[in-house]
Amino acid sequence: MSRLMGKGEWLMKFDEIKAAVMNLDEGEHRRVVLELLPAIWPKIVGDDSCIQLLRKLVDEESVNRYQQEHMDHI
């Protein structure tokens, strides 16, 4: 299991980080995408599995399906 390390000591396990992020409010989720993802992008851009997942998340069909499911109710 991966852990976040700070100044020579383990601070949080990956599952704790994930739980903390999932418990953020919608505005903070947006900040994670807008600020955190670009910050780590250079480190993951060479990983094919990351690229494939991101393409799947933003492909036109997925976006259209999401909009139909969530935005059409406004």
DONU-501260 format. One record per atom (N, C-alpha, C): x, y, z; residue number from 1; residue in three letters; atom name. Coordinates in nm, 4 decimals. Example, Ala and Ser with C-alpha at 12.3 -4.5 7.8 and 13.67 -1.06 7.14 Angstrom:
<sites>
((1.3190 -0.5690 0.7800) 1 "ala" "N") ((1.2300 -0.4500 0.7800) 1 "ala" "CA") ((1.3200 -0.3300 0.7800) 1 "ala" "C") ((1.2850 -0.2250 0.7080) 2 "ser" "N") ((1.3670 -0.1060 0.7140) 2 "ser" "CA") ((1.2900 0.0030 0.7870) 2 "ser" "C") 
</sites>
This chain:
<sites>
((0.0841 -0.1181 0.0000) 1 "met" "N") ((0.0000 0.0000 0.0000) 1 "met" "CA") ((0.0886 0.1245 0.0000) 1 "met" "C") ((0.0581 0.2198 -0.0837) 2 "ser" "N") ((0.1363 0.3424 -0.0946) 2 "ser" "CA") ((0.1028 0.4371 0.0194) 2 "ser" "C") ((0.2029 0.5139 0.0558) 3 "arg" "N") ((0.1833 0.6140 0.1605) 3 "arg" "CA") ((0.2423 0.7469 0.1173) 3 "arg" "C") ((0.1883 0.8551 0.1704) 4 "leu" "N") ((0.2409 0.9886 0.1492) 4 "leu" "CA") ((0.3488 1.0114 0.2538) 4 "leu" "C") ((0.4656 1.0529 0.2093) 5 "met" "N") ((0.5764 1.0723 0.3019) 5 "met" "CA") ((0.6059 1.2200 0.3177) 5 "met" "C") ((0.6308 1.2622 0.4390) 6 "gly" "N") ((0.6647 1.4014 0.4656) 6 "gly" "CA") ((0.7771 1.4104 0.5649) 6 "gly" "C") ((0.8865 1.4722 0.5259) 7 "lys" "N") ((1.0025 1.4945 0.6116) 7 "lys" "CA") ((1.0458 1.3678 0.6848) 7 "lys" "C") ((1.0568 1.2580 0.6109) 8 "gly" "N") ((1.1096 1.1352 0.6677) 8 "gly" "CA") ((1.0109 1.0480 0.7428) 8 "gly" "C") ((0.8859 1.0887 0.7495) 9 "glu" "N") ((0.7866 1.0058 0.8187) 9 "glu" "CA") ((0.6634 0.9877 0.7322) 9 "glu" "C") ((0.5946 0.8764 0.7523) 10 "trp" "N") ((0.4732 0.8488 0.6754) 10 "trp" "CA") ((0.3586 0.9279 0.7346) 10 "trp" "C") ((0.2887 1.0006 0.6503) 11 "leu" "N") ((0.1774 1.0834 0.6956) 11 "leu" "CA") ((0.0424 1.0170 0.6735) 11 "leu" "C") ((0.0179 0.9709 0.5524) 12 "met" "N") ((-0.1116 0.9121 0.5198) 12 "met" "CA") ((-0.0929 0.7967 0.4228) 12 "met" "C") ((-0.1755 0.6962 0.4386) 13 "lys" "N") ((-0.1812 0.5866 0.3425) 13 "lys" "CA") ((-0.2671 0.6328 0.2247) 13 "lys" "C") ((-0.2475 0.5685 0.1100) 14 "phe" "N") ((-0.3237 0.6057 -0.0090) 14 "phe" "CA") ((-0.4740 0.6022 0.0176) 14 "phe" "C") ((-0.5222 0.4978 0.0846) 15 "asp" "N") ((-0.6665 0.4870 0.1111) 15 "asp" "CA") ((-0.7168 0.6030 0.1967) 15 "asp" "C") ((-0.6327 0.6526 0.2856) 16 "glu" "N") ((-0.6712 0.7676 0.3679) 16 "glu" "CA") ((-0.6782 0.8943 0.2833) 16 "glu" "C") ((-0.5832 0.9079 0.1905) 17 "ile" "N") ((-0.5854 1.0227 0.1000) 17 "ile" "CA") ((-0.7107 1.0171 0.0125) 17 "ile" "C") ((-0.7390 0.8997 -0.0426) 18 "lys" "N") ((-0.8565 0.8827 -0.1282) 18 "lys" "CA") ((-0.9844 0.9159 -0.0514) 18 "lys" "C") ((-0.9963 0.8651 0.0700) 19 "ala" "N") ((-1.1151 0.8931 0.1514) 19 "ala" "CA") ((-1.1279 1.0421 0.1803) 19 "ala" "C") ((-1.0166 1.1073 0.2092) 20 "ala" "N") ((-1.0190 1.2507 0.2364) 20 "ala" "CA") ((-1.0655 1.3281 0.1132) 20 "ala" "C") ((-1.0148 1.2921 -0.0035) 21 "val" "N") ((-1.0550 1.3596 -0.1270) 21 "val" "CA") ((-1.2027 1.3344 -0.1560) 21 "val" "C") ((-1.2478 1.2112 -0.1378) 22 "met" "N") ((-1.3877 1.1790 -0.1656) 22 "met" "CA") ((-1.4828 1.2507 -0.0699) 22 "met" "C") ((-1.4353 1.2885 0.0474) 23 "asn" "N") ((-1.5190 1.3581 0.1454) 23 "asn" "CA") ((-1.5195 1.5100 0.1271) 23 "asn" "C") ((-1.4438 1.5597 0.0304) 24 "leu" "N") ((-1.4448 1.7026 0.0021) 24 "leu" "CA") ((-1.5778 1.7420 -0.0604) 24 "leu" "C") ((-1.6102 1.8710 -0.0498) 25 "asp" "N") ((-1.7334 1.9160 -0.1155) 25 "asp" "CA") ((-1.7088 1.9334 -0.2653) 25 "asp" "C") ((-1.8148 1.9592 -0.3391) 26 "glu" "N") ((-1.8083 1.9655 -0.4848) 26 "glu" "CA") ((-1.7084 2.0698 -0.5342) 26 "glu" "C") ((-1.7035 2.1838 -0.4676) 27 "gly" "N") ((-1.6097 2.2892 -0.5065) 27 "gly" "CA") ((-1.4652 2.2455 -0.4903) 27 "gly" "C") ((-1.4385 2.1721 -0.3828) 28 "glu" "N") ((-1.3030 2.1231 -0.3607) 28 "glu" "CA") ((-1.2688 2.0112 -0.4592) 28 "glu" "C") ((-1.3673 1.9296 -0.4974) 29 "his" "N") ((-1.3429 1.8284 -0.6019) 29 "his" "CA") ((-1.2988 1.8979 -0.7299) 29 "his" "C") ((-1.3633 2.0070 -0.7616) 30 "arg" "N") ((-1.3290 2.0836 -0.8817) 30 "arg" "CA") ((-1.1850 2.1337 -0.8719) 30 "arg" "C") ((-1.1470 2.1821 -0.7544) 31 "arg" "N") ((-1.0088 2.2297 -0.7347) 31 "arg" "CA") ((-0.9083 2.1165 -0.7525) 31 "arg" "C") ((-0.9431 1.9962 -0.7073) 32 "val" "N") ((-0.8533 1.8819 -0.7251) 32 "val" "CA") ((-0.8269 1.8610 -0.8736) 32 "val" "C") ((-0.9343 1.8661 -0.9535) 33 "val" "N") ((-0.9190 1.8446 -1.0977) 33 "val" "CA") ((-0.8431 1.9605 -1.1614) 33 "val" "C") ((-0.8755 2.0820 -1.1253) 34 "leu" "N") ((-0.8156 2.1983 -1.1901) 34 "leu" "CA") ((-0.6742 2.2302 -1.1424) 34 "leu" "C") ((-0.6413 2.1954 -1.0182) 35 "glu" "N") ((-0.5103 2.2315 -0.9634) 35 "glu" "CA") ((-0.4192 2.1110 -0.9421) 35 "glu" "C") ((-0.4724 2.0041 -0.8885) 36 "leu" "N") ((-0.3883 1.8889 -0.8573) 36 "leu" "CA") ((-0.3548 1.8063 -0.9805) 36 "leu" "C") ((-0.4532 1.7776 -1.0627) 37 "leu" "N") ((-0.4284 1.6971 -1.1822) 37 "leu" "CA") ((-0.3218 1.7606 -1.2731) 37 "leu" "C") ((-0.3307 1.8910 -1.3020) 38 "pro" "N") ((-0.2237 1.9502 -1.3829) 38 "pro" "CA") ((-0.0859 1.9438 -1.3160) 38 "pro" "C") ((-0.0827 1.9472 -1.1843) 39 "ala" "N") ((0.0451 1.9421 -1.1137) 39 "ala" "CA") ((0.1108 1.8045 -1.1249) 39 "ala" "C") ((0.0294 1.6981 -1.1282) 40 "ile" "N") ((0.0883 1.5643 -1.1375) 40 "ile" "CA") ((0.0932 1.5125 -1.2807) 40 "ile" "C") ((0.0283 1.5830 -1.3733) 41 "trp" "N") ((0.0224 1.5384 -1.5128) 41 "trp" "CA") ((0.1599 1.5064 -1.5705) 41 "trp" "C") ((0.2605 1.5917 -1.5551) 42 "pro" "N") ((0.3915 1.5590 -1.6142) 42 "pro" "CA") ((0.4494 1.4266 -1.5633) 42 "pro" "C") ((0.4120 1.3854 -1.4454) 43 "lys" "N") ((0.4640 1.2607 -1.3883) 43 "lys" "CA") ((0.3900 1.1374 -1.4396) 43 "lys" "C") ((0.2653 1.1550 -1.4862) 44 "ile" "N") ((0.1860 1.0388 -1.5285) 44 "ile" "CA") ((0.1640 1.0315 -1.6785) 44 "ile" "C") ((0.2049 1.1355 -1.7517) 45 "val" "N") ((0.1737 1.1430 -1.8938) 45 "val" "CA") ((0.2343 1.0270 -1.9733) 45 "val" "C") ((0.3394 0.9661 -1.9247) 46 "gly" "N") ((0.4000 0.8533 -1.9946) 46 "gly" "CA") ((0.3379 0.7196 -1.9623) 46 "gly" "C") ((0.2432 0.7158 -1.8707) 47 "asp" "N") ((0.1800 0.5914 -1.8285) 47 "asp" "CA") ((0.0564 0.5656 -1.9150) 47 "asp" "C") ((0.0639 0.4634 -1.9992) 48 "asp" "N") ((-0.0458 0.4347 -2.0916) 48 "asp" "CA") ((-0.1782 0.4094 -2.0218) 48 "asp" "C") ((-0.1773 0.3432 -1.9070) 49 "ser" "N") ((-0.3035 0.3148 -1.8383) 49 "ser" "CA") ((-0.3698 0.4441 -1.7907) 49 "ser" "C") ((-0.2903 0.5419 -1.7479) 50 "cys" "N") ((-0.3461 0.6712 -1.7065) 50 "cys" "CA") ((-0.4052 0.7450 -1.8258) 50 "cys" "C") ((-0.3325 0.7445 -1.9359) 51 "ile" "N") ((-0.3796 0.8126 -2.0565) 51 "ile" "CA") ((-0.5095 0.7495 -2.1063) 51 "ile" "C") ((-0.5164 0.6178 -2.1087) 52 "gln" "N") ((-0.6373 0.5492 -2.1552) 52 "gln" "CA") ((-0.7569 0.5839 -2.0672) 52 "gln" "C") ((-0.7359 0.5863 -1.9350) 53 "leu" "N") ((-0.8457 0.6199 -1.8447) 53 "leu" "CA") ((-0.8925 0.7633 -1.8670) 53 "leu" "C") ((-0.7994 0.8562 -1.8795) 54 "leu" "N") ((-0.8377 0.9951 -1.9023) 54 "leu" "CA") ((-0.9111 1.0124 -2.0345) 54 "leu" "C") ((-0.8668 0.9423 -2.1375) 55 "arg" "N") ((-0.9381 0.9495 -2.2665) 55 "arg" "CA") ((-1.0798 0.8962 -2.2530) 55 "arg" "C") ((-1.0940 0.7888 -2.1783) 56 "lys" "N") ((-1.2267 0.7305 -2.1571) 56 "lys" "CA") ((-1.3172 0.8282 -2.0816) 56 "lys" "C") ((-1.2596 0.8973 -1.9834) 57 "leu" "N") ((-1.3377 0.9910 -1.9037) 57 "leu" "CA") ((-1.3861 1.1107 -1.9844) 57 "leu" "C") ((-1.3093 1.1505 -2.0833) 58 "val" "N") ((-1.3438 1.2722 -2.1565) 58 "val" "CA") ((-1.3867 1.2480 -2.3009) 58 "val" "C") ((-1.4069 1.1217 -2.3386) 59 "asp" "N") ((-1.4515 1.1000 -2.4763) 59 "asp" "CA") ((-1.5915 1.1582 -2.4948) 59 "asp" "C") ((-1.6234 1.1939 -2.6156) 60 "glu" "N") ((-1.7475 1.2647 -2.6460) 60 "glu" "CA") ((-1.8717 1.1879 -2.6022) 60 "glu" "C") ((-1.8724 1.0588 -2.6222) 61 "glu" "N") ((-1.9882 0.9777 -2.5852) 61 "glu" "CA") ((-2.0112 0.9815 -2.4331) 61 "glu" "C") ((-1.9022 0.9703 -2.3569) 62 "ser" "N") ((-1.9145 0.9742 -2.2105) 62 "ser" "CA") ((-1.9652 1.1091 -2.1628) 62 "ser" "C") ((-1.9142 1.2159 -2.2217) 63 "val" "N") ((-1.9571 1.3500 -2.1838) 63 "val" "CA") ((-2.1046 1.3693 -2.2177) 63 "val" "C") ((-2.1445 1.3288 -2.3374) 64 "asn" "N") ((-2.2853 1.3417 -2.3775) 64 "asn" "CA") ((-2.3764 1.2612 -2.2866) 64 "asn" "C") ((-2.3361 1.1383 -2.2531) 65 "arg" "N") ((-2.4165 1.0536 -2.1651) 65 "arg" "CA") ((-2.4304 1.1184 -2.0272) 65 "arg" "C") ((-2.3215 1.1714 -1.9750) 66 "tyr" "N") ((-2.3261 1.2377 -1.8440) 66 "tyr" "CA") ((-2.4195 1.3582 -1.8476) 66 "tyr" "C") ((-2.4074 1.4386 -1.9531) 67 "gln" "N") ((-2.4924 1.5566 -1.9638) 67 "gln" "CA") ((-2.6394 1.5178 -1.9721) 67 "gln" "C") ((-2.6705 1.4141 -2.0465) 68 "gln" "N") ((-2.8085 1.3691 -2.0566) 68 "gln" "CA") ((-2.8608 1.3188 -1.9229) 68 "gln" "C") ((-2.7764 1.2480 -1.8490) 69 "glu" "N") ((-2.8193 1.1919 -1.7212) 69 "glu" "CA") ((-2.8316 1.2982 -1.6123) 69 "glu" "C") ((-2.7473 1.4001 -1.6148) 70 "his" "N") ((-2.7412 1.4931 -1.5027) 70 "his" "CA") ((-2.7846 1.6361 -1.5367) 70 "his" "C") ((-2.7537 1.6828 -1.6525) 71 "met" "N") ((-2.7814 1.8218 -1.6853) 71 "met" "CA") ((-2.9225 1.8416 -1.7412) 71 "met" "C") ((-2.9771 1.7417 -1.8025) 72 "asp" "N") ((-3.1095 1.7573 -1.8616) 72 "asp" "CA") ((-3.2183 1.7755 -1.7568) 72 "asp" "C") ((-3.1859 1.7493 -1.6316) 73 "his" "N") ((-3.2854 1.7605 -1.5250) 73 "his" "CA") ((-3.2920 1.9004 -1.4661) 73 "his" "C") ((-3.2091 1.9897 -1.5166) 74 "ile" "N") ((-3.2068 2.1279 -1.4632) 74 "ile" "CA") ((-3.3227 2.2054 -1.5194) 74 "ile" "C") 
</sites>
